[in-house]
Amino acid sequence: MGEIQQDGLPLPRRNWAMAVIALGMTMAVLDGAIANVALPTIAGDLHVNPSSSIWVVNAFQLAMTISLLAFSSLGDLWGYKRVYVLGLSMFTVTSLICALSDSFITLVIARGLQGFSAAAITSVNTALLRVIFPARFLARGMGINGLIIAVAAAAGPTVAAGILAIADWPWLFAINVPIGLVAFVLSLKFLPQNPVKVEGQRFDVTSAVMNALTFGLLICVIDGFAHDIHWYILIPGFVIMLIIGWFFIKRQKMQTYPLLPVDLLRNKIFSLSLLTSVFSFIAQMLALVSIPFFFQRVLHLSEVATGLLLTPWPLATMITAPLAGRLMDRYNAGLLGGIGLMIFGTALLLLAMMPAHPSHIDIIWRMFLGGIGFGLFITPNNSTIIASAPRERSGGASGMLGMARLLGQTVGAAFVAVLVVVGRTPDLFGEQLAQAIVNAAASRTNLSVGEAFVRGILCNILVCIAVWMSFAAKRVSGKLLTSYWPVMLFVLCGFEHSIADMYFGVCGLLTAQVYGIAAESLTWFNFLVKALLPITLGNIVGGAGIVGCGYWLAYLHRTPYSADTTAAEQEEIDIAEEY
């Protein structure tokens, strides 16, 4: 199955290859945040203080950041399939080591190795899409990939909470082992080889080390500044980073095949799209992390309302990201991305310029507009970055794309941390803001398990209906209008959703601990068992139920070989039965 495909893979092998990509990216993105929820438990079991336990997360992120470009270069040298398969095998093994770790040092080292594995998967992810999909369908593949990353990133804490409710923290990592084995076997059979081989290219070890030092120091300085590390440590670190970075870039300009593809930056379309990607992710992280505080403290909204009002943004992005991929078959990518970015920026401006006493509708349509704009922008922009690079440099372009996303998200989140932690924002107004955060989190534990479960079921039913109705409509206007009504019904019914708990639960627990605010019902057990777990289970039941009913209505209730069945309908039935 290693033959070279010049213009994508045929069906159904293309679908199987995309399934491998989905499994690998889901594991890599999930594990970037899945350990956050378990940090207090891990710290207690391994007998380390809470401040040290953060290295369970930092080791993963740091290793992934410093090695992303190196693995993308290896993808151009060895083949994207080989690097991806290597990443999957390493990720599976290191997940097992994490699960079996009996000391803090072992766990941190294993998480670092797991970060390197995730970098190998992520670095060639989009480059593989260029080989898997025909050129005319590349945008669709990018849209599906964006949807996978968005869903996995949002589901991380929820999945972690569900696992911790029924098992110990090692199972957070052990669950990856069977999934990784399945992905590994499928990757060997269905992933394609590189269509282009570059003669004379060698891996530059010196550049790899300089790249690791540059980006590693950059992330450490940003993280240290956000956590109030003394300036006499940060400034020397920043100066050293600038010096190494200057020599690193100078060296890259002299290389024929640079690790950091600065030569690709001479392409105005590539460089502009990449820079725009960085700033768009900064803006998105700033908005999604800071808006909950803005709603509660400035607009004086209730905790439940704040949680519900966060939902339209990711829901709109989930709908429009794959939709934008299909629209690229008919419209120019630059035009779509520009329209999306304009909508995104306009939505942020409208959020800042809301009336003094906005209604829920005033907020909802602005949040929904922001999600639409970001989803409409990101897919065409990513496709442009990959398509504007030479085919033999797809690995380098994919690495730059992943680095842009990581850098943007890190800077955005760190900037909010600077405002909240370093600026001691919860101290404002006599710690009223801190109290509001704790109250928001405490409200999540006041629901009964049964009520939270039912709300989770109904919530996901409405979400599935919104997605289906948007895909059923042929025109863009129809897609927006049809998805509008299920989303509005979701808000009007006051259904809880896991994304609201994710933001306020953990934030409230940490704030209560730091400021010593009493909240009897606000405990890790209540948060995980009474809030996240039943809502997540309800989401699963509701989603599985409505999908099962839809499948039955579409296929199983029909006679497969009826005389009235058209050729097109029979083809749909055959495809459904095959899968």
Secondary structure, 3 states (H helix, E strand, C coil): CCCCCCCCCCCCHHHHHHHHHHHHHHHHHHCCCCCCCCHHHHHHHCCCCHHHHCHHHHHHHHHHHHHHHHHHHHHHHHCHHHHHHHHHHHHHHHHHHHHHCCCHHHHHHHHHHHHHHHHHHHHCHHHHHHHHCCHHHHHHHHHHHHHHHHHHHHHHHHHHHHHHHHCCCCHHHHCHHHHHHHHHHHHHHHCCCCCCCCCCCCCCHHHHHHHHHHHHHHHHHHHHHHCCCCHHHHHHHHHHHHHHHHHHHHHHHHCCCCCCCCCHHHCHHHHHHHHHHHHHHHHHHHHHHHHHHHHHHHCCCCHHHHHHHHCHHHHHHHHHHHHHHHHCCCCCHHHHHHHHHHHHHHHHHHHHCCCCCCCHHHHHHHHHHHHHHHHHHHHHHHHHHHHHCCHHHHHHHHHHHHHHHHHHHHHHHHHHHHHHHHCCHHHHHHHHHHHHHHHHHHHCCCCCHHHHHHHHHHHHHHHHHHHHHHHHCCCHHHHHHHHHHHHHHHHHCCCCCHHHHHHHHHHHHHHHHHHCCCCCCCCHHHHHHHHHHHHHHHHHHHHHHHHHHHHHHHHHCCCCCCCCCCHHHHHHHHHHHHC
